[in-house]
């Protein structure tokens, strides 16, 4: 099953770590967790906090221990196709979380949700568009779905951002099926 995943993080530095994760299955089931930092995770950027509005004190007070979140992710997400809008960043934070929990960092792998959008558009258009035009028409379909979503900034909360990716995918799928 397809799953859209997003992390929020302590910063965008080399020493950043995940502070929140959210995921949404293609069928709409979802889950989110604030992540209590591992003891060695100390780097914090107030500018990042100003974007996601999650204070470190809240993570320490209300967050789920990082190793419990990692184990939950393995339990729930292993064997599914995982997609993220920024797989290099989200993959870094996923790897940081898994390693800190003593789990293999490649237990879960992320793909780029933009690739999924193009695959979905191609699949929907292939029976109705000549091969020479398929790539261009698929890119146009994805661009139209993105334009509709571009008027609102990202929420910068993991579950909301993952849900937005799912909505983009659903919009591309619906638009592709409507092409006649």
C-alpha positions as CSV (number, residue, x, y, z in Angstrom):
1,X,0.0,0.0,0.0
2,X,1.2,3.6,-0.7
3,X,2.1,5.7,2.4
4,X,2.9,9.4,2.5
5,X,5.3,10.3,5.2
6,X,6.8,13.6,6.6
7,X,9.1,14.6,9.3
8,X,9.6,17.9,11.1
9,X,13.1,18.4,12.5
10,X,15.3,20.3,15.0
11,X,17.0,22.2,12.2
12,X,18.3,21.8,8.7
13,X,21.9,21.3,9.9
14,X,24.1,18.2,9.6
15,X,23.4,17.4,13.2
16,X,19.6,17.8,13.0
17,X,17.2,15.1,14.2
18,X,13.5,14.3,13.8
19,X,11.1,15.9,16.2
20,X,7.8,14.8,14.7
21,X,6.7,12.2,12.2
22,X,3.3,11.7,10.5
23,X,2.1,9.3,7.8
24,X,-1.0,8.7,5.8
25,X,-1.9,5.5,4.0
26,X,-3.5,5.8,0.6
27,X,-6.8,4.7,2.2
28,X,-6.7,7.7,4.6
29,X,-5.6,5.9,7.8
30,X,-3.0,8.1,9.5
31,X,-0.8,8.5,12.6
32,X,1.5,11.1,14.0
33,X,4.0,11.2,16.8
34,X,6.0,13.9,18.6
35,X,9.4,12.4,19.2
36,X,11.2,12.8,22.5
37,X,14.8,13.4,21.6
38,X,17.5,10.8,22.2
39,X,20.0,11.9,24.8
40,X,22.7,12.6,22.2
41,X,20.3,14.8,20.1
42,X,21.1,18.3,21.4
43,X,21.3,20.5,18.3
44,X,18.4,23.0,18.2
45,X,17.6,25.9,15.9
46,X,15.2,28.6,17.1
47,X,14.5,29.6,13.4
48,X,13.2,26.1,12.7
49,X,11.1,26.2,15.8
50,X,9.6,29.5,14.5
51,X,8.5,27.5,11.4
52,X,7.1,24.3,13.0
53,X,6.1,25.9,16.4
54,X,7.1,22.8,18.4
55,X,9.3,23.8,21.3
56,X,11.9,21.4,22.5
57,X,10.4,21.5,26.0
58,X,7.1,20.2,24.5
59,X,9.0,17.2,23.0
60,X,10.6,16.4,26.3
61,X,7.3,16.6,28.1
62,X,4.9,15.2,25.6
63,X,7.0,13.3,23.0
64,X,7.0,9.5,22.6
65,X,10.5,8.1,23.2
66,X,12.4,8.0,20.0
67,X,13.0,4.2,20.1
68,X,9.2,3.6,20.6
69,X,8.4,5.8,17.5
70,X,11.0,3.9,15.5
71,X,9.6,0.5,16.5
72,X,6.1,1.7,15.7
73,X,7.2,2.9,12.3
74,X,8.7,-0.5,11.5
75,X,5.6,-2.3,12.7
76,X,3.2,-0.1,10.7
77,X,5.2,0.7,7.6
78,X,7.5,-2.2,6.7
79,X,6.4,-3.8,3.5
80,X,4.6,-0.6,2.2
81,X,5.7,1.9,-0.4
82,X,6.8,5.0,1.4
83,X,6.8,8.4,-0.3
84,X,8.0,11.8,0.9
85,X,8.1,15.2,-0.7
86,X,11.7,15.8,0.3
87,X,13.2,12.2,0.5
88,X,16.8,13.3,1.0
89,X,15.9,15.3,4.2
90,X,13.2,12.9,5.4
91,X,15.4,10.0,4.6
92,X,18.2,11.6,6.7
93,X,15.8,12.0,9.7
94,X,14.4,8.5,9.2
95,X,17.9,7.1,9.2
96,X,18.8,9.2,12.3
97,X,15.8,7.9,14.1
98,X,16.3,4.2,13.2
99,X,20.1,4.3,14.1
100,X,19.4,6.0,17.5
101,X,16.9,3.2,18.2
102,X,19.5,0.5,17.3
103,X,17.5,-0.5,14.2
104,X,19.0,-1.0,10.7
105,X,18.8,2.3,9.0
106,X,17.6,0.7,5.8
107,X,14.6,-1.0,7.4
108,X,12.4,1.5,5.7
109,X,13.1,3.3,2.5
110,X,11.6,6.5,1.0
111,X,10.9,7.4,-2.5
112,X,10.1,10.8,-3.9
113,X,6.4,11.6,-4.0
114,X,7.0,13.5,-7.3
115,X,8.0,10.3,-8.9
116,X,4.8,8.7,-7.7
117,X,2.8,11.6,-9.1
118,X,4.4,11.1,-12.5
119,X,3.9,7.3,-12.4
120,X,0.3,7.8,-11.5
121,X,-0.3,10.3,-14.3
122,X,1.4,8.1,-16.9
123,X,-0.6,5.1,-15.8
124,X,-3.9,7.0,-16.1
125,X,-3.0,8.6,-19.4
126,X,-1.3,5.7,-21.2
127,X,-4.5,4.2,-22.7
128,X,-5.6,7.5,-24.0
129,X,-2.5,9.4,-25.0
130,X,0.0,8.5,-27.8
131,X,3.4,7.4,-26.6
132,X,5.2,10.4,-28.1
133,X,3.1,12.8,-25.9
134,X,2.9,10.7,-22.7
135,X,5.7,12.3,-20.8
136,X,4.6,15.8,-21.6
137,X,1.0,15.2,-20.8
138,X,1.9,13.4,-17.6
139,X,4.1,16.4,-16.5
140,X,1.2,18.8,-17.4
141,X,-1.3,16.8,-15.3
142,X,1.1,16.8,-12.3
143,X,1.7,20.6,-12.8
144,X,-2.0,21.3,-12.8
145,X,-2.5,19.4,-9.6
146,X,0.4,21.3,-8.0
147,X,-1.0,24.7,-9.1
148,X,-4.2,24.0,-7.3
149,X,-2.3,23.2,-4.1
150,X,0.3,26.0,-4.4
151,X,-2.0,28.8,-3.1
152,X,-1.5,27.6,0.5
153,X,1.8,27.3,2.3
154,X,2.8,24.0,3.9
155,X,1.6,23.6,7.4
156,X,5.1,22.5,8.6
157,X,3.5,19.8,10.8
158,X,4.2,16.3,9.8
159,X,0.7,14.8,9.6
160,X,-0.7,17.9,7.7
161,X,2.1,17.9,5.2
162,X,1.8,14.1,4.6
163,X,-1.9,14.5,4.1
164,X,-1.3,17.2,1.6
165,X,1.0,14.9,-0.4
166,X,-1.8,12.3,-0.4
167,X,-4.3,14.9,-1.6
168,X,-1.9,15.9,-4.5
169,X,-1.7,12.2,-5.4
170,X,-5.5,11.8,-5.3
171,X,-5.9,14.9,-7.4
172,X,-3.5,13.6,-10.1
173,X,-5.2,10.2,-10.1
174,X,-8.6,11.8,-10.4
175,X,-7.5,14.2,-13.2
176,X,-5.9,11.4,-15.1
177,X,-9.0,9.3,-14.9
178,X,-11.1,12.2,-16.1
179,X,-9.1,12.8,-19.2
180,X,-11.1,11.5,-22.1
